[in-house]
């Protein structure tokens, strides 16, 4: 069942040489869980729960892949959570490629 709330969205590119592997997936999931928001990660073919490391890994995103971050806009934390998620991608998840 779809929520009546809108979704904030941002499209980002995977910057890491190893793609979206376990460490970045864990950072995404932790950020979503800590923010206590509903969030999804979507490719052109699949959308998954962004609070689940396993779900994120099933996307199989390689370096250069584009994904869309979606955060349910039902509370004040939503915009901040989306900014923090985008920042993870922009900073390469703290990895040096």
N, C-alpha and C positions, 0 to 999 in steps of 0.2 A: 504494500500500500504506500502510495506517495504521500509525503508530508505536505501540508498546506503552506509551509514556509518556502520562501525563495532560496535560491542558491547563489552564493558569491563564487565567481570563477576566475581563474588565472591560468594561462597556458605557459608552460616552462619547458626548457630543453634539458635533457640529462647531460651534464657536463663531464661526468666521471669516466675515465678510461675503461673501467670495469662495468660501466652501466649501473643500473639500479640493483645493486647486490645487497647482501644481508645487513651490512652496517648502515647504509643510507635508509634502507627500509625500516630498520629499527628506530632511526632518528625521526622519520616521518610518523610512525605509529606512536612513539612516545610523545611527540609534540601534540598530536591529535588527542591522545588520552589525557595529557596534562591540561589541555585547554578545555576538556569536557565538552566537545562539540561533535556533531555528526559531520563526517567528511568522507569524500570519495576521491579516488584517483582514476582517471579515465584515459584510455588510448582511443584510437579510431575504432577499435574492435571490441573493447571490453571496459567495464567499469567495476572497480572493487572498493571494498571498505578500507579506507586509509588508516584505520586503527589496527589493522591486522597485518603483521609482518608477512605471514604466509600468503595472504591475498595479494599484497604488493609484489612479492617475488614471482607470483604466477603470471604477471604481466610480461616478464622477460624483456624489459626495456634495456636496450644497449645505448652506448654513448651516441648522442645526437638525436635520440628519440624525443618526440614531443608528447607531453602528457598534460592533461588539464586537471588542476586541483579544484575541487568543489567543496565549499563549506556551507552548511545550512545556516541561513541567516535568520536565526530565531532569538538571538540574544546579543548582548553587547560584546561578548568574547569573540564573535565570529570574524570580524574584520581583523582583529589582532592575530587570531590564529592563522588566517590566510596570509597575512604579512610574514609571520614567522615561518610558515611553510615555504613561501616563495624565497625567503632569505636563505633557507637551507640549500635550495637548488642554486641560487646565485653565488653562494660561497662554496660550491662544490662539496658540500657536506663535510668541510674541514679536511678534505683529502687533497693531496698535492699530486696531480697527474703528471 
